[in-house]
């Protein structure tokens, strides 16, 4: 995953941790395929919090080709995402602000799944998650170019993307 090292709002994730998450993503995707599912695995080039008039949540930038596949499925009406699984991966280093998770967006009727690996700095995304926890909805926006539109996935339990200690610390302030 590439990030702008000078930006304070982008994830700063060690390459090895990101590669481990991608390996885990591919392994889970293979299990879905073995069960007969059609699977799209995204490989984000950037993940950042977004809080604008247009959208709030996590902005996941992918290649134009990947976006075209996801956009075609969703916007074409062939796939309706009605469920999701979130695989949050606790980190070995307790004092790090880095978080990683895998969101599996599912259409159980068509047995189609979109895999969205996520990495983020908890300090940078805190305002987005505080809003999401209050509103009981975290939006994950997948895009290649914001001028060309995006596909949004909704999660009604944002706490699945966090350490319990993160939420307790915020509530204690």
TAHU-V12303 format. One record per residue. N is the residue number from 0. OMEGA is omega as a letter, one per 30 degrees, with the letter a starting at -180 (NA if undefined). Layout:
N&OMEGA ; N&OMEGA
This chain:
0&l ; 1&l ; 2&l ; 3&a ; 4&a ; 5&a ; 6&l ; 7&a ; 8&l ; 9&l ; 10&l ; 11&a ; 12&l ; 13&a ; 14&a ; 15&l ; 16&l ; 17&l ; 18&l ; 19&l ; 20&l ; 21&l ; 22&l ; 23&l ; 24&l ; 25&a ; 26&l ; 27&l ; 28&l ; 29&l ; 30&l ; 31&a ; 32&l ; 33&l ; 34&l ; 35&a ; 36&l ; 37&a ; 38&l ; 39&l ; 40&l ; 41&l ; 42&a ; 43&l ; 44&l ; 45&l ; 46&a ; 47&l ; 48&l ; 49&l ; 50&a ; 51&l ; 52&a ; 53&a ; 54&l ; 55&l ; 56&l ; 57&l ; 58&a ; 59&a ; 60&l ; 61&l ; 62&l ; 63&l ; 64&l ; 65&l ; 66&l ; 67&l ; 68&a ; 69&l ; 70&l ; 71&l ; 72&a ; 73&a ; 74&l ; 75&l ; 76&l ; 77&a ; 78&l ; 79&a ; 80&a ; 81&a ; 82&l ; 83&l ; 84&l ; 85&l ; 86&l ; 87&a ; 88&l ; 89&a ; 90&l ; 91&a ; 92&a ; 93&a ; 94&a ; 95&l ; 96&a ; 97&l ; 98&l ; 99&l ; 100&l ; 101&l ; 102&l ; 103&a ; 104&a ; 105&l ; 106&a ; 107&a ; 108&a ; 109&a ; 110&l ; 111&l ; 112&l ; 113&a ; 114&a ; 115&l ; 116&a ; 117&l ; 118&a ; 119&l ; 120&a ; 121&l ; 122&a ; 123&a ; 124&a ; 125&a ; 126&l ; 127&a ; 128&l ; 129&l ; 130&a ; 131&l ; 132&l ; 133&a ; 134&a ; 135&l ; 136&l ; 137&l ; 138&l ; 139&a ; 140&l ; 141&a ; 142&l ; 143&l ; 144&a ; 145&l ; 146&a ; 147&l ; 148&a ; 149&l ; 150&a ; 151&l ; 152&a ; 153&l ; 154&a ; 155&l ; 156&a ; 157&a ; 158&l ; 159&a ; 160&a ; 161&l ; 162&l ; 163&l ; 164&l ; 165&a ; 166&l ; 167&a ; 168&l ; 169&a ; 170&a ; 171&a ; 172&NA
